[in-house]
Amino acid sequence: MNRFCELIAVAKLDGTLIKWINRLQKAKLIILDDFGLQPITHQVKITLLQILEDRYGRSSIIICSQLPKQKWYDYFDEPTLADAILDRITANCTSIQLKGDSLRKRS
């Protein structure tokens, strides 16, 4: 997610954001890891909404987060965008909640 936010900022600055978004459309799968760990800008929210809209019903996105799903709405901090983004994420999703010890820990 960190890199995703950085790439959006750079693409916006150098004028290649639309080209970058169009390139993402060709990916069969996008994985957003560490979702919700850092605040995101308005531009990232708008871009995420566009990417979700482009992919809805066509290709897959996996979102990995330690932020509980019930806190995602507040994470977006803009009710209209939160509604739009979460509608596209949750309308046709499978949610898996993992439990147990971290797999990064060695026994």
N, C-alpha and C positions, 0 to 999 in steps of 0.2 A: 504494500500500500504506500509505503514511503516513496519508493521509486516511481510509482504511478503518479503521485502528486507532483513530484519533481519534474517528470516528463511533461505533464500538462502545463506547468508553469513555463518551462523552456519553450515548448511548442507555441504557447500563446505569445510569448515575447518575440520569437523569431518568425511568427506568421505562418507556421506550419500545422496549427492545431487541427484544421479540417482534414488535411492530408493524413495526419497521424490517426485521427478517428476513423477515417475511411480504411486505413491499413488494418486497424483492429477488427473491422468488420469481417475480414478474410480469415481471422483466426477461428478455429473450430472450438477452442476453449480458452477462456481467460480465468486466471486464478488470482483473486485479491486476498493476499495473506496479511495477517495482523490488522485487519479492518477494525477501526475504532480506537486505535492506540494513540493517535494524535489528532488534534483538531484539523479540520479541512476547510479550505477557503470556499467562498461562494463559487469561484470559477471551477473548482474541482467538483462541486455538487452539480453544477450545470452540465459539465462534461460527462460526469458519471450518468446523469439522467439521459443524456443523448446516446451514450454507449448502450445503456440498458434498453432504451427504446429501439435502437437499431438491431439489437440482438434478440429481442423478445420473440419467442416462438420459433427462432431460426437457429440459434446456437447457444452454447452453454457458458455459464459463469459459476465458478465455485468461490464462495466467500468464506474465509476462515477468520474467526474472531474469538477473542476471549471476553469481549463485551457481550453481556446477555442480550438476547434478541429484544426483550422488553425495554431496553435502554436505547435501542437504535433510533427511535423517533426523536428523542431528546438530543442524541448525538448530532443530528443534522441541524438542529437549532433554528430552522426556518420551516414553519409548519407546512406551507404550500409545497415546498420542495421535498420535505420529508414525506408528505402524502404521495407525491408523484413517484419518487424513487422507491419507497417501500411497496407501493402498489405493484410496481414492475418486478421487484425482487420476490415478493411473497405470493403473488397471484398464482404462480405455477411452480412452486418450489418443493423440494424435499429437504427437511431439516434434520440434521443428525447432531445430537448432543453427546459429546464424549465425556466419560467419567473415568476417574482413576488417577493414578500417579502419572507424572510426566514421563514420556518415553525418552526424554533427554537425560534423565537421571540414570546413572549406572548402578546396578545392584552390587 
